[in-house]
Amino acid sequence: MKIYLQIVLFYLLLPVMLWGQLEADTSFLRIEENFLSQLEVYPQEKIHLHTDRDFYVPGEQIWFKAYVVDALTHQYRKYNLTPRPLQRRGGKRR
């Protein structure tokens, strides 16, 4: 008797479970649409910086190359990057 009740309940609840899965798929589509529209309004970028060494001694010249890429497509963007040295608190900038 108990097994028959479980089988009947399973077949009665199966359409409800499947309908819930369909609703979840449409919500993921809406999330994806919102994410892509946000990327159009506020494009995301990544800056990759390559240096010639891992460690530097104070006063040593730093050689580097920088790339700006689109975060979504990973294609290069053409920008001029202008590096500015940071000034320590209480220190002097050269």
C-alpha positions in Angstrom: 0.0 0.0 0.0 2.8 2.4 0.9 4.6 1.8 -2.4 1.5 2.5 -4.4 0.9 5.8 -2.6 4.5 6.8 -3.3 4.1 6.0 -7.0 0.9 7.9 -7.3 2.3 10.9 -5.5 5.4 10.8 -7.7 3.3 10.9 -10.9 1.1 13.6 -9.5 4.0 15.8 -8.5 6.1 15.2 -11.7 4.4 17.9 -13.8 4.8 20.4 -11.0 8.5 19.6 -10.8 9.0 19.8 -14.5 7.1 23.1 -14.7 9.4 24.5 -12.0 12.4 23.6 -14.1 11.0 25.5 -17.1 10.5 28.6 -15.0 14.1 28.5 -13.8 15.4 28.4 -17.4 13.6 31.7 -18.3 15.0 33.4 -15.2 18.5 32.4 -16.3 17.8 34.0 -19.7 16.7 37.2 -18.0 19.8 37.2 -15.9 22.0 36.8 -19.0 20.1 39.6 -20.8 20.6 41.9 -17.8 24.3 41.1 -17.6 24.8 41.8 -21.3 22.9 45.0 -21.2 25.0 46.1 -18.2 28.2 45.4 -20.2 27.0 47.6 -23.0 26.4 50.5 -20.6 29.5 49.9 -18.4 32.1 48.0 -20.5 34.6 46.1 -18.4 38.2 46.2 -19.2 41.3 44.4 -18.0 44.9 45.7 -17.9 47.7 43.3 -18.3 51.2 44.5 -17.2 54.4 42.7 -18.2 57.7 43.6 -16.5 61.2 42.5 -17.4 62.0 41.2 -13.9 60.2 39.8 -10.8 62.0 41.9 -8.3 63.6 45.4 -8.4 66.0 47.3 -6.2 65.1 50.8 -5.1 66.2 53.3 -7.7 66.4 50.8 -10.5 64.6 51.4 -13.9 61.4 49.4 -14.5 60.7 48.3 -18.1 57.2 47.2 -18.7 54.6 46.7 -21.4 50.8 47.1 -20.8 47.8 45.8 -22.7 44.2 46.9 -22.3 41.7 44.2 -23.3 37.9 43.9 -23.3 36.8 41.7 -20.4 34.1 39.9 -22.4 35.8 39.3 -25.8 39.5 39.5 -24.7 40.2 41.7 -27.7 42.8 44.5 -27.5 41.6 48.1 -27.0 43.7 50.9 -28.3 44.5 53.3 -25.5 47.4 55.3 -24.4 48.4 54.4 -20.9 50.3 57.1 -19.0 52.1 55.7 -15.9 52.6 58.0 -12.9 54.8 57.1 -10.0 53.1 56.9 -6.7 54.3 59.2 -3.9 54.8 57.8 -0.5 53.4 59.7 2.5 56.1 62.0 3.7 58.4 61.0 0.9 59.6 62.9 -2.1 58.7 62.2 -5.7 61.5 62.4 -8.2 
